[in-house]
């Protein structure tokens, strides 16, 4: 039997859940997610960016998310994240805001804006709780009243699936997440007993695992994702090292020139180390707080 590919790979995830022929699979997954959030089921969805052949893993800048619209006009974004980019909360709000604002065209009233839902499936633990499914809304702190229900953010954290979330004959969101997490095929029958659309997702995974071109695209994307994870880890280590060195240097120079100058120099040194690691100026700017123009000047001066 052909070794199954990993459905957590975002290219493969989009092929399974974001293709036009599998809209029913996506709808079933969304309804299991929303049921756990005590929301009524969706009747129908339209995938706004279905998988097409140009969604190539060789396109380094591609974000292989899935965007859908409900019959009521609500927008939903689903994204698989294998690795922690260390700014996940802010990144989530940024992409949610882009989705929300994209609804308006010039001259339209704000009243036409519809609810936008972001669903992040994470292959790492992010939040400081034990829940594998966390849902966020916008509430007032003391009274709990809702400011607006237009914002809804879900985090589905695969590592938090434990023994209590074992495959169940009753079905549910946990069965879908166990499939994504890579539960062995000998447990698939239990997973699909009350999840017929999950069986279709499994059939799609088996088909793609046997398709030579799909495997090639999968491997290309997997390599890119692992390379990005390595660069981010290197950046994190460089940041920690740079700040530690910066504090020591800052204290010493603070006696003569002031702490502010010492910290500025340490940030520049951190930026130079990150440039040598091959990181782009945007990433370095986010880590160090230096603007991209300063970083480009540092790059030229170090040549």
C-alpha positions as CSV (number, residue, x, y, z in Angstrom):
1,X,0.0,0.0,0.0
2,X,1.3,3.5,-0.9
3,X,2.4,5.6,2.0
4,X,-0.2,8.2,2.8
5,X,0.7,11.9,2.5
6,X,0.3,14.2,5.4
7,X,-3.1,16.1,5.1
8,X,-1.6,18.9,7.4
9,X,0.5,20.0,4.5
10,X,-1.3,23.2,3.4
11,X,-1.1,22.3,-0.3
12,X,-2.7,18.9,0.3
13,X,-5.2,20.4,2.8
14,X,-6.4,22.8,0.1
15,X,-6.7,20.0,-2.4
16,X,-8.9,18.0,-0.1
17,X,-11.0,20.7,1.4
18,X,-10.8,23.6,-1.1
19,X,-11.5,22.0,-4.5
20,X,-14.8,22.6,-6.2
21,X,-15.7,18.9,-6.2
22,X,-15.1,18.7,-2.4
23,X,-17.2,21.7,-1.3
24,X,-19.5,19.3,0.5
25,X,-16.5,18.0,2.5
26,X,-15.6,21.6,3.5
27,X,-19.3,22.3,4.4
28,X,-19.4,19.2,6.7
29,X,-16.1,20.2,8.4
30,X,-17.3,23.7,9.0
31,X,-20.6,22.5,10.4
32,X,-18.9,20.3,12.9
33,X,-16.7,23.3,13.9
34,X,-19.7,25.6,14.3
35,X,-21.7,23.0,16.2
36,X,-19.1,23.0,18.9
37,X,-19.4,26.8,18.9
38,X,-23.2,26.5,19.4
39,X,-23.9,28.0,16.1
40,X,-26.6,26.8,13.7
41,X,-25.4,24.7,10.7
42,X,-24.7,26.2,7.3
43,X,-27.0,25.2,4.4
44,X,-24.6,26.0,1.6
45,X,-21.2,27.5,0.9
46,X,-19.4,28.8,-2.2
47,X,-15.6,28.4,-2.2
48,X,-14.2,31.8,-3.4
49,X,-10.7,30.6,-4.2
50,X,-11.0,26.9,-5.2
51,X,-7.8,25.0,-5.8
52,X,-6.6,25.3,-9.3
53,X,-3.4,24.1,-10.9
54,X,-1.7,27.5,-10.6
55,X,-1.8,27.1,-6.8
56,X,1.7,25.6,-7.1
57,X,3.8,24.9,-4.1
58,X,6.7,26.3,-6.1
59,X,5.2,29.7,-5.7
60,X,7.0,30.7,-2.6
61,X,4.7,33.5,-1.6
62,X,1.5,31.6,-2.0
63,X,-0.8,31.4,1.0
64,X,-2.9,28.2,0.5
65,X,-5.9,29.2,2.6
66,X,-9.5,28.5,1.8
67,X,-12.1,31.4,1.5
68,X,-15.8,30.7,1.4
69,X,-19.1,32.6,1.4
70,X,-22.3,31.4,3.0
71,X,-25.8,32.0,1.5
72,X,-26.2,34.9,4.1
73,X,-23.0,36.6,2.8
74,X,-20.8,35.6,5.8
75,X,-17.2,35.2,4.8
76,X,-15.1,32.3,6.2
77,X,-11.3,31.8,6.0
78,X,-9.7,28.5,6.8
79,X,-5.9,28.1,7.1
80,X,-3.6,25.3,8.1
81,X,-0.4,26.2,9.9
82,X,2.3,23.6,10.5
83,X,4.8,25.8,12.2
84,X,4.6,28.7,14.7
85,X,5.5,32.0,13.1
86,X,5.6,33.6,16.6
87,X,3.2,36.3,15.7
88,X,0.1,34.2,15.1
89,X,-2.3,36.3,17.1
90,X,-1.4,39.5,15.2
91,X,-1.2,37.7,11.9
92,X,-4.7,36.3,12.5
93,X,-6.1,39.8,13.2
94,X,-4.3,41.2,10.2
95,X,-5.7,38.7,7.7
96,X,-9.2,38.9,9.4
97,X,-9.2,42.6,8.9
98,X,-8.2,42.3,5.2
99,X,-11.1,39.8,4.7
100,X,-13.5,42.1,6.5
101,X,-12.5,45.3,4.7
102,X,-12.4,43.6,1.3
103,X,-16.2,43.5,1.3
104,X,-16.6,47.3,0.9
105,X,-16.3,49.0,-2.4
106,X,-16.2,52.8,-2.8
107,X,-19.5,54.4,-1.9
108,X,-20.9,51.4,0.1
109,X,-22.2,51.8,3.6
110,X,-20.6,50.1,6.6
111,X,-23.9,48.5,7.3
112,X,-23.3,46.2,4.3
113,X,-20.4,44.5,6.1
114,X,-21.1,40.9,7.0
115,X,-19.6,38.6,9.7
116,X,-16.1,37.2,8.9
117,X,-14.9,34.0,10.5
118,X,-11.3,32.9,10.7
119,X,-10.5,29.3,11.4
120,X,-6.8,28.5,12.1
121,X,-5.9,24.8,12.3
122,X,-2.6,24.7,14.2
123,X,-0.1,21.8,14.4
124,X,1.4,23.4,17.5
125,X,0.1,24.6,20.9
126,X,-0.5,28.3,21.0
127,X,-3.0,29.3,23.7
128,X,-2.6,29.0,27.4
129,X,-5.4,26.6,27.9
130,X,-6.1,22.8,27.5
131,X,-8.8,23.3,24.8
132,X,-8.2,21.9,21.3
133,X,-11.0,24.3,20.1
134,X,-11.0,27.9,21.3
135,X,-13.4,30.5,19.9
136,X,-13.0,34.3,20.3
137,X,-15.5,37.1,20.0
138,X,-15.6,40.8,20.9
139,X,-17.2,41.3,24.3
140,X,-17.1,44.0,27.0
141,X,-15.0,43.0,29.9
142,X,-17.3,43.6,32.9
143,X,-20.8,43.0,31.5
144,X,-20.0,40.5,28.8
145,X,-22.2,42.3,26.3
146,X,-21.2,41.8,22.6
147,X,-20.0,44.9,20.7
148,X,-20.5,43.1,17.4
149,X,-20.7,39.6,16.2
150,X,-18.9,40.4,13.0
151,X,-15.7,39.0,14.3
152,X,-15.2,35.3,15.2
153,X,-11.9,33.6,15.4
154,X,-11.4,29.8,15.9
155,X,-8.1,28.1,16.9
156,X,-8.0,24.4,16.4
157,X,-4.8,23.1,18.1
158,X,-4.0,19.6,17.0
159,X,-1.5,18.8,19.7
160,X,-4.2,19.3,22.4
161,X,-6.2,16.3,21.1
162,X,-5.7,13.8,23.8
163,X,-7.0,10.4,24.8
164,X,-10.4,12.0,25.7
165,X,-10.7,12.9,22.0
166,X,-10.3,9.3,20.7
167,X,-12.3,8.3,17.6
168,X,-15.9,8.1,18.4
169,X,-18.8,6.4,16.7
170,X,-20.9,9.5,17.3
171,X,-18.7,11.6,15.1
172,X,-17.9,15.2,15.6
173,X,-15.2,17.8,15.1
174,X,-12.6,15.6,17.0
175,X,-12.9,12.9,14.4
176,X,-12.1,15.4,11.6
177,X,-9.1,16.7,13.5
178,X,-7.8,13.2,14.3
179,X,-7.9,12.5,10.6
180,X,-5.8,15.6,9.9
181,X,-3.5,14.8,12.8
182,X,-2.7,11.5,11.0
183,X,-4.7,8.8,12.9
184,X,-3.8,5.4,11.3
185,X,-6.1,4.1,8.6
186,X,-7.1,1.1,10.7
187,X,-9.2,3.6,12.8
188,X,-10.8,5.3,9.8
189,X,-13.9,3.1,9.9
190,X,-14.7,4.3,13.4
191,X,-14.0,7.9,12.4
192,X,-16.4,7.8,9.5
193,X,-19.2,5.9,11.0
194,X,-21.3,9.0,11.4
195,X,-19.2,11.2,9.2
196,X,-19.9,10.2,5.5
197,X,-18.1,13.3,4.2
198,X,-15.0,12.5,6.1
199,X,-14.9,9.2,4.2
200,X,-14.8,11.3,1.0
201,X,-11.9,13.3,2.4
202,X,-10.0,10.1,3.1
203,X,-10.7,8.8,-0.4
204,X,-9.3,12.0,-1.8
205,X,-6.2,11.7,0.4
206,X,-5.7,8.1,-0.8
207,X,-6.1,9.1,-4.4
208,X,-3.6,12.0,-4.1
209,X,-1.1,9.8,-2.3
210,X,-1.0,7.6,-5.4
211,X,-0.8,10.4,-7.9
212,X,2.8,11.1,-8.9
213,X,2.3,14.8,-9.8
214,X,0.5,15.4,-6.5
215,X,3.3,13.8,-4.6
216,X,5.9,15.9,-6.4
217,X,4.0,19.1,-5.6
218,X,3.5,17.9,-2.0
219,X,7.2,17.2,-1.5
220,X,8.1,20.7,-3.0
221,X,5.7,22.4,-0.6
222,X,6.9,20.3,2.4
223,X,10.5,21.3,1.7
224,X,9.6,24.9,1.5
225,X,7.6,24.8,4.7
226,X,10.5,23.1,6.6
227,X,13.0,25.6,5.2
228,X,10.8,28.4,6.4
229,X,10.5,26.8,9.8
230,X,14.3,26.5,10.0
231,X,14.8,30.2,9.1
232,X,12.2,31.3,11.7
233,X,13.9,29.2,14.4
234,X,17.2,30.7,13.4
235,X,15.7,34.2,13.5
236,X,14.3,33.5,17.0
237,X,17.7,32.3,18.2
238,X,19.4,35.2,16.7
239,X,16.9,37.6,18.3
240,X,17.5,36.0,21.7
241,X,21.2,36.1,21.3
242,X,21.2,39.6,19.9
243,X,19.1,41.0,22.8
244,X,21.2,39.3,25.4
245,X,24.4,40.6,23.8
246,X,22.7,44.0,23.4
247,X,21.8,44.2,27.0
248,X,25.4,43.4,28.0
249,X,26.8,45.9,25.5
250,X,24.2,48.5,26.4
251,X,25.0,48.4,30.1
252,X,28.7,48.8,29.3
253,X,28.2,51.6,26.8
254,X,25.4,53.2,28.9
255,X,28.0,54.4,31.3
256,X,29.7,56.4,28.6
257,X,27.1,57.0,25.9
258,X,23.8,56.1,27.4
259,X,21.7,53.0,27.4
260,X,19.7,54.0,24.4
261,X,22.6,54.1,22.1
262,X,23.9,50.7,23.3
263,X,20.5,49.1,22.7
264,X,20.3,50.6,19.2
265,X,23.7,49.2,18.3
266,X,22.7,45.8,19.6
267,X,19.6,45.8,17.4
268,X,21.7,46.7,14.4
269,X,24.0,43.8,15.2
270,X,21.0,41.5,15.4
271,X,19.8,42.7,12.1
272,X,23.2,42.1,10.5
273,X,23.2,38.5,11.9
274,X,19.7,37.9,10.4
275,X,20.8,39.3,7.1
276,X,23.6,36.8,7.0
277,X,21.1,34.1,7.7
278,X,19.3,35.1,4.5
279,X,16.2,36.6,6.1
280,X,14.2,39.3,4.2
281,X,14.1,42.9,5.4
282,X,10.4,42.7,6.3
283,X,10.9,39.8,8.7
284,X,14.0,41.5,10.2
285,X,12.0,44.7,10.7
286,X,9.3,42.8,12.6
287,X,11.9,41.1,14.9
288,X,14.1,44.1,15.6
289,X,11.8,47.1,15.2
290,X,14.2,48.8,12.8
291,X,12.6,50.1,9.7
292,X,13.3,48.4,6.3
293,X,15.3,51.5,5.0
294,X,17.7,51.3,8.0
295,X,18.1,47.5,7.4
296,X,18.9,48.1,3.7
297,X,21.5,50.7,4.7
298,X,23.1,48.2,7.1
299,X,23.2,45.6,4.4
300,X,25.0,47.9,2.0
301,X,27.4,49.1,4.6
302,X,28.4,45.5,5.5
303,X,29.1,44.5,1.9
